Each structure stands twice: as C-alpha cells, then as structure tokens.
C-alpha cells in the first residue's frame, strides 16, 4: 500500500485508499471491465432537449456540495458538463455513499435527464451512477492546469487532462496527419513501410543511434531517414510512394530538435524538383485551411503569409545578400574554411567539407532573417550527396528547402540522383569525409548503388517534418509541445 502513497499528498492519498477499501467492502468492484452503454457524448448531451434521457460517462472534475444536492462537472473527450446528484433522486443511502467514497478524478457513468438550472446551466439530473474506475492520486493544481514545464512533458497525461491548449495541439497534429494521408492517397500514392532497424543507415547527413542484434551478432542502426529504401521501391516499379516515418538522429536536444521525430517522405517518378515546389504550394494552403487557419496568421510573434506562390531563390543568392560573400569565390574546402572563420561562424573546423561550411554560414547570417515562406534552391553539390546535378551548372544540384519564420526548415526536396556512377563517386567522397573525422557523413551503401545500376526513372523526392509543421501552425515555440512524449533526461 505504501508504494501508492505520494509523500506530497500523503493525507489525501491515504483517504483515497480508505475510500477504495470501503467501496470493495460494499461489494462494488472499483475497476469493472465493462461500463453501461453510453447514449451520448457530453457534447451531444449538451445539445439534447430538456427532459431527454441520457447515459454519459466521464471523469469527475469538480464537486460542490449543497446539503442534499451536489453539483459536479463530468469531462469526456468531447466536452465538460454539469451533473446534479440529489438525495431525492438517488435515495439517501446511494447519495451518502457517493459523498463519502467518490473523489475528484474518478471515472463514473451517470444515467439521468437533461434540465436547466435556475441559472440557466445545462445539467444532467442523475438518477443512477456507476463507478467505472477509482482514482488513487489527485489531479494537479485544483484543475487549473499544470504550470511546471518539466512536469507537463514528463506527465503528459496530466497535461492533456488539465491544459486545454495541450489537448488542442494534439488534436491539430492528428488532423494534419490525416489530411496529409488523404492528400497523397487522392493523388495515387501508395503508403508503404520501410525498415526502422537498418544494417546500414543513410538518406541524410546525421549521426545514428547504434544497437546490436544478438541472434545475428551484427550492429544495427535506427534509421535517420527512409530515403534509400523508398527509392529502391521506385526501382522496383512503384511510381509514387510515401511513408509517415519515425526517424532517429543522435544529435542535441533543443527547442527545434528531438532525437526521435516524425516526417513524411515521398518519391514521385517522372517529376523533378520544380514539380514538387508546385505541389507544396498546393498542399500547404490545404493543410492550413483544413485546421481552420487563414493563410496569413501569427505564429511565435511573427506574421506569416502562406499565400502562394513562394519566392524561389538560390542558396548562393541568399548567402550573398546576408553574408555579403559569393561562395563561387571560394571553390575549395580550405578557402571556405578561412572565410567561415573570418566571418566568425561558430563550431566550424577542418573536418567539415565545403558544403557543410557553406551551410553554417547560411545558418548564421541568412536564416534568422527569413519570415515568409521561400524556396531556397540549388545547393552546392558537396552538401547534397543524393541529389541530381543541375545540367547547366554541375557544381550545384536540383534541390530546395522550404523555409519560413527564422529559417525554420519545413521540408527538404530534390530531383533524385539516378546516375549510379555519380552516386558511387559521391558515396566515396562521404567515406573520405568520415575518415577525416566527420561523424555525420553517409556510409557507402553498395546495395543502393546496385539498385541504381538496374535503372531508376527520373524521380523527385521530399521529406517534411511533421513536428515542425505542427509547431509552426500552432504557434508552439518548443517542439516538446507538439510531441506527446518528447525525449527527456531521466529524473534523478
């Protein structure tokens, strides 16, 4: 019994255990397997005519005793509604049993009639109640909501129960994922699943989580992206596939990064990156309006306008505007490292290739100035080992990132590299970077090169972070607000 007692609420916890014992002693099961059939959700009961008979279920959230009449609020997934329990309707014994043994947080079923109180509040007059589950710990903070951020993330169940905004964000996320699925299904894409445990990670420049399979006695990696498997499916004959994928990157945690995150990644044969820019200008307004937002809205203190079309500016142009340098003037890694150091870009070193150095310059000087959505296009080839080179300038690739509000990256996309010899050469360059100490380089994926040698049609692909999209559309500054169970340091 002592394990159930919270020292911070010792007296109340002991009382609740006494109530539990009294309920059992009366012959009532405090945790029944079944519940009376519910006739109405509380939101539906609120709309029912006065005098209508209803059976509703939910959690007791408030309680106000007035002699032989007690008013409570019951809460379910749809609404919160007042109920009235009286000695006259329940009988003296049942009424007193409720008063003595039921606590806030308990789940109950009530059967009764709808009526209006003298103050005009819609209420269920309870004729019968049934205990569905006994709460042995109190709800937090008298139901004004959890205030401590750390506690909110660690005990999300209490956060959702007591903070309406947290529940709203969770529901917006669910609606967005559903709308995304509907959009791609309607376009003829197939939803597929690819391995989360991979013998070789790839598809992004990131450090993986490593685990071990005992039976095979081999290392395995949690995927950093589903890309290389999805493109194998294009080789195999699919022409349009998508996956809403959990991905894992062994990187730092901050307001914009979580080691475990969700993205949609899709691949579309016979399309290029310009086609995907057109698609995003169609998809994003649909998603925004689907959750009830206008295309021009406020988020994280900024007014942002998602009315298409969005500007298409090269990475070179953007860096030239904000960092006042032309990356064309620094054609090798050594020169780019020197200029990055001259520009006082933090955390750059000789293990970084030219592309990564360019990216760090962009992040420091240009990214903070971006508010409205733009397509940053045509990245240096060193930064994009899986993208197709531009025909008119092979130093760059057909790639874009959709950026907004402080340069927040909503998606990354490119015309896919389908030249197996070029891909082989770029993998070898990644291996050299790894040997030089770059932990985020890609390994050489020989099987993927083999797949490309069998032939892949012209294809474009895109990855969009679900967490960041939800964060943007709900005005949540911290990704932990939009991930139901974010990664946290263990409590001491």
Phi, psi and omega in degrees: 000323184297334181293339181274352187266125176270119182304332182289337181230044191303312185296313182294323180295320178295318180298318180296322177293325175295320177297319179301315180295322179294321179296315179295321180296333180279356180092008179263133176279118183284349179226065184294156181277338182234163179228151174306144182297125183279130179269330184218141160288160184298325178296324178288320179298324179300330182269353183288155180289152177299134183095349179296141177271134183223153169235116184233155179228151177172191182256136175289123185248328177221164180205131180223109183273136179224065180071247182269012179222134180233131176255135177228165168247132177253140182232131170234192185291345185259330189188179172236136187218145179283142172234152179236126178244126182228152179298326182297318184273328185265337189094150186299316185293313181295323180294313180293325177299319177299311182299322186279331193237352180261142184234160174298137184103341178295146172266132179222160169248140178232141173242132182185201182236148178279137174208168177253132175287173178299333178273003177083017180269130179293129190215149171264121173275110190282126175259336180204142176232154178222130175285130179253330178194130181270127178273122182265352174234146181285155172284156188283148161052039177051030174071020173271000177101147174294137180254327182287121186298316181300316180294321179301317181284327182283324181243065186301330180299322177284325178299312180297324184288327188248349179242109182300326182294322178296319177293321179299315180298317180298321180287323176299317180300314180299318180295322180294316180297318178298317181293322177298313178301314181301320182296310183285326175298318181294334179274002177089013176283149173261131173278130184228172176233136178236165187297138170272319172273119185235144177284340178214122181277159178178179178100354178197163176266095184200159178270129185271165165274139183246135174226187185220135176263116187293315185295318179274346181055051179225152172286146174229157183236138169287133188298141172266342176192152178271005194307306189292331176285321178297322179289331172299326179291327175294318175302322184284354175123345171293148178245346179206111182226152173215158175218131169269104200243135166282128179233161188220128178227131186275073185230180181293164178248127173211190185296342184242006182220138171224138183302329176249125182215169183240135175219158166260133175233133180221155181226140190222112181290150177066020175235155176241184187294333176294323176298323181288329174296319176298318180298316181294327177290343174268318185291311187299314176301325177296316181294318183295313180289332180296333179259012173088014178264149168283165181290339174250117185212169179261138176210129180050043176078009181235142171274126181231141184240114181262020175289120180286163002278162179256141179303148178240105185236138181288154177301322178299315179299315185294317179294322179298321182291318189259326180265349177062033173228156175251115184297341177296336182280356181231079191282350180235171184296318184298316180294321180291324178297318180298317181289326177296319178293322177296325178279002177061043175280125184288152170061032171260147180206178187290348178283346182277137176280176185302318181298316180296324178294319177299318180297321179293323176296316177302313184298322182285316191260327187257318189306317183297342185270352185274125179243293179286154185298136173222153170266113171273117190244167167060070181278157174300144185298329181297335183271354191221075187289354181243006185257154181282138178293150172288135183297321184274349179203087187292358174286346183237163182238161178277084184222152170216154168239135175268118188240149173195165175044081180074025179074017178300125184275112178277324180205161179227132186209157173198163166289125189285139175291119178240011173273108186296329181287319175297317179298320178299317180295320181289324174299320179296323177295322177296321178297319178298320178297320179296317179294336178277356175113003180277110185284349182259009178286156179277146172281167178280117180258093185295322181294324179294319177298319177300318178301315180296327180293338174280350175105122173235131181293165172308129188215146172239154181216155183213143172237132179231128180286120179292318182300314182292324178296314179297318179301315179298312188283342178256358181069030181269121183287332186244130179301334179298336179291333187253356174257121187301320180229080182289162178287127181228153173294137180302145175293147178288000000 
